[in-house]
Amino acid sequence: GINAEYGDPTITGRSNKPTVGINQKDLYIMDFKENEVWGKYKEAINAVKDEYDEAASNATGDKIFTWSDISGDCNDPAWSVQSENRGCFYLGVNRAYGFNPTGNGTDRFGARLFINCAYDIGIAGDGDVDSNIAKFTVVEDPATQDLSPYYPWTSKLVNGLQPLVAVKVEIDDALNNARDDDNWGTFLKCQLYTKLDGEDPVDFTEEGGQFARLTIVYPEKNTK
């Protein structure tokens, strides 16, 4: 799996290939059916928030991402409620030392740096990409989102942890109740992009960058 490393650097963490992910394995699945899976997901949100709060309180630099920089409902871990068919994913980029893709001297100088997601069929090809049951919003808006001011990232001591984006998910209950029984859920494929004004977004596939694939399991029908 693509599990970006934010804690003690590992091989993944030291890679200069930008990898989108989060360092909590239980934050890759939002399961609106299984209580135990959901419980681990909720614990993982709180663990990430605690990690960011601690890192921000100790960092010495002048550009530090804090949990409070996540705007809207996803700022509050308590907003994600299984019985309300809503939740948030959280994603960042791995600890790529010296990673500065939009810096002076690069061919993407001055570009915005952002994460965006799209429905994905997944490895087995059974992910639902058509029904729009799991409505999602990337926060901040990928049309204006810009993570570049946080780079180049030097160290946890100076910069804290990498900036996060949230992916807010809300199940459309009417569409869920009308779905085919074999339509179990969907995947979101989330990638890092740069965009220069007037040009299309460019991902990091050529540089060996890796995306995150998130899983959403639909709730039982007529549960709300």
C-alpha positions as CSV (number, residue, x, y, z in Angstrom):
1,G,0.0,0.0,0.0
2,I,0.9,3.6,-0.3
3,N,1.5,4.6,3.2
4,A,3.5,7.9,3.4
5,E,5.7,8.2,6.4
6,Y,5.7,11.2,8.6
7,G,7.2,9.9,11.8
8,D,10.7,8.7,12.0
9,P,12.0,8.7,8.5
10,T,11.9,5.4,6.7
11,I,12.9,4.7,3.1
12,T,9.5,5.9,2.0
13,G,9.9,9.0,4.2
14,R,13.3,9.9,2.8
15,S,12.3,9.5,-0.8
16,N,12.3,12.6,-2.9
17,K,9.5,11.1,-5.0
18,P,6.4,12.9,-3.8
19,T,4.0,10.4,-2.3
20,V,0.5,11.4,-1.3
21,G,-0.8,9.7,1.8
22,I,-1.1,9.7,5.6
23,N,0.8,7.8,8.3
24,Q,-2.2,6.1,9.8
25,K,-3.2,3.0,7.9
26,D,-6.8,3.1,9.2
27,L,-7.3,6.5,7.6
28,Y,-7.4,5.0,4.1
29,I,-10.9,3.5,4.6
30,M,-14.2,5.1,5.5
31,D,-16.6,2.2,6.1
32,F,-20.2,3.1,6.7
33,K,-21.1,-0.5,7.4
34,E,-18.6,-1.9,9.8
35,N,-18.5,-0.4,13.3
36,E,-15.1,-1.8,14.2
37,V,-13.4,-0.4,11.0
38,W,-15.1,2.9,11.6
39,G,-13.8,3.0,15.2
40,K,-10.2,2.5,14.1
41,Y,-10.7,5.3,11.5
42,K,-11.9,7.7,14.1
43,E,-9.0,6.8,16.4
44,A,-6.7,7.5,13.5
45,I,-8.1,11.0,12.9
46,N,-7.5,11.9,16.5
47,A,-4.0,10.5,16.4
48,V,-3.1,12.6,13.3
49,K,-4.6,15.7,15.0
50,D,-2.6,15.0,18.2
51,E,0.6,14.6,16.1
52,Y,0.1,17.9,14.3
53,D,-0.8,19.8,17.4
54,E,2.4,18.5,19.1
55,A,4.6,19.2,16.1
56,A,3.2,22.7,15.6
57,S,3.8,23.6,19.3
58,N,7.4,22.6,19.1
59,A,8.3,24.0,15.6
60,T,10.5,27.1,15.4
61,G,10.0,28.3,11.8
62,D,7.7,31.0,10.6
63,K,5.6,29.0,8.1
64,I,4.1,26.1,10.1
65,F,1.0,24.1,9.2
66,T,-1.3,23.6,12.1
67,W,-4.5,21.6,12.4
68,S,-6.5,24.8,12.7
69,D,-5.5,25.6,9.1
70,I,-8.0,22.9,8.0
71,S,-11.1,24.9,7.4
72,G,-14.7,23.9,7.7
73,D,-16.3,20.8,9.1
74,C,-13.2,18.6,8.7
75,N,-11.4,20.7,11.3
76,D,-13.4,18.9,14.0
77,P,-12.8,15.2,14.2
78,A,-16.2,14.8,15.9
79,W,-17.9,15.9,12.6
80,S,-17.2,12.5,11.1
81,V,-20.1,10.3,12.3
82,Q,-20.9,6.9,10.8
83,S,-24.6,7.0,11.6
84,E,-24.9,10.4,9.9
85,N,-23.1,9.0,6.8
86,R,-20.4,11.6,6.7
87,G,-16.7,11.7,7.3
88,C,-13.3,13.3,6.4
89,F,-10.1,11.9,5.0
90,Y,-6.8,13.7,5.6
91,L,-3.9,13.6,3.2
92,G,-0.4,15.2,2.9
93,V,2.9,14.6,1.1
94,N,5.7,12.5,2.4
95,R,8.8,13.9,4.0
96,A,10.7,14.6,0.8
97,Y,13.8,16.4,1.9
98,G,14.6,19.5,-0.2
99,F,11.4,18.9,-2.2
100,N,10.6,22.3,-3.8
101,P,8.9,21.6,-7.1
102,T,7.8,25.1,-7.7
103,G,11.1,26.8,-6.7
104,N,13.2,29.3,-8.6
105,G,15.0,27.5,-11.4
106,T,12.5,24.8,-11.9
107,D,10.2,24.5,-14.9
108,R,7.2,24.9,-12.6
109,F,8.5,28.1,-10.9
110,G,5.5,30.1,-9.6
111,A,3.0,27.3,-10.1
112,R,0.4,26.3,-7.5
113,L,1.0,23.0,-5.7
114,F,-2.2,21.2,-4.7
115,I,-3.8,17.8,-4.1
116,N,-7.0,16.8,-5.9
117,C,-9.1,13.6,-6.0
118,A,-11.3,11.8,-8.4
119,Y,-13.4,8.6,-8.3
120,D,-11.4,5.5,-9.2
121,I,-12.4,2.0,-10.2
122,G,-9.6,0.5,-8.1
123,I,-7.3,-2.4,-8.8
124,A,-10.1,-4.9,-9.1
125,G,-12.1,-2.6,-11.3
126,D,-15.2,-2.7,-9.1
127,G,-15.2,0.8,-7.7
128,D,-18.3,2.9,-8.5
129,V,-17.4,5.9,-10.6
130,D,-20.8,6.7,-12.0
131,S,-23.4,7.1,-9.3
132,N,-22.1,10.0,-7.2
133,I,-23.4,8.4,-4.0
134,A,-20.3,9.5,-2.0
135,K,-20.3,13.2,-2.7
136,F,-16.8,14.6,-1.9
137,T,-15.2,18.0,-1.5
138,V,-11.5,18.6,-1.3
139,V,-10.6,21.2,1.2
140,E,-9.1,23.6,0.4
141,D,-10.7,24.0,-3.1
142,P,-8.2,22.6,-5.7
143,A,-9.1,25.5,-7.9
144,T,-7.3,27.8,-5.5
145,Q,-5.5,25.5,-3.1
146,D,-1.7,26.2,-2.9
147,L,0.7,24.2,-0.7
148,S,3.8,25.7,-2.2
149,P,4.4,28.2,0.5
150,Y,5.2,25.3,2.9
151,Y,8.1,24.2,0.7
152,P,11.0,23.5,0.6
153,W,10.4,21.5,3.8
154,T,13.5,21.5,6.0
155,S,12.8,19.5,9.1
156,K,10.1,18.7,11.6
157,L,11.8,20.9,14.2
158,V,11.7,24.0,11.9
159,N,8.6,23.4,9.7
160,G,6.5,21.0,11.7
161,L,4.6,18.5,9.6
162,Q,3.6,18.7,6.0
163,P,0.5,20.6,5.1
164,L,-2.7,18.5,4.9
165,V,-5.8,18.7,2.8
166,A,-9.1,17.2,3.9
167,V,-11.5,15.3,1.7
168,K,-15.1,15.8,3.0
169,V,-17.4,12.9,2.2
170,E,-21.2,12.9,2.5
171,I,-23.4,10.0,1.4
172,D,-26.4,10.9,-0.7
173,D,-29.0,8.8,1.1
174,A,-31.5,8.8,-1.8
175,L,-28.9,7.6,-4.3
176,N,-27.6,5.1,-1.8
177,N,-31.1,3.6,-1.3
178,A,-31.5,3.3,-5.1
179,R,-28.2,1.6,-5.8
180,D,-27.7,-1.9,-7.1
181,D,-27.0,-4.3,-4.4
182,D,-23.7,-5.3,-5.9
183,N,-22.5,-1.7,-5.9
184,W,-20.6,-1.8,-2.6
185,G,-18.6,1.4,-2.7
186,T,-16.0,3.4,-4.4
187,F,-12.4,4.6,-4.4
188,L,-10.9,8.0,-4.5
189,K,-7.6,8.5,-6.3
190,C,-5.8,11.5,-4.8
191,Q,-2.7,13.0,-6.5
192,L,-0.4,15.9,-6.2
193,Y,-0.4,18.5,-9.0
194,T,1.2,21.7,-10.0
195,K,-0.6,24.3,-12.2
196,L,0.8,27.3,-14.0
197,D,-1.7,30.0,-15.0
198,G,-3.3,29.3,-18.3
199,E,-2.0,25.7,-18.4
200,D,-3.5,22.3,-17.4
201,P,-2.5,20.7,-14.1
202,V,0.5,18.4,-14.2
203,D,0.9,15.4,-11.9
204,F,4.2,13.9,-10.7
205,T,3.9,10.5,-12.4
206,E,7.1,11.2,-14.5
207,E,9.1,11.9,-11.3
208,G,7.9,8.6,-9.8
209,G,5.3,10.3,-7.6
210,Q,2.6,8.1,-6.1
211,F,-1.0,8.7,-5.4
212,A,-3.2,7.7,-2.5
213,R,-6.2,5.4,-3.1
214,L,-8.9,5.9,-0.5
215,T,-11.8,3.4,0.0
216,I,-15.4,4.3,0.8
217,V,-17.8,1.5,1.7
218,Y,-21.5,2.6,1.3
219,P,-23.9,2.2,4.2
220,E,-26.7,-0.3,4.2
221,K,-29.8,0.9,2.4
222,N,-32.5,2.7,4.3
223,T,-30.4,3.2,7.4
224,K,-31.3,6.8,7.8
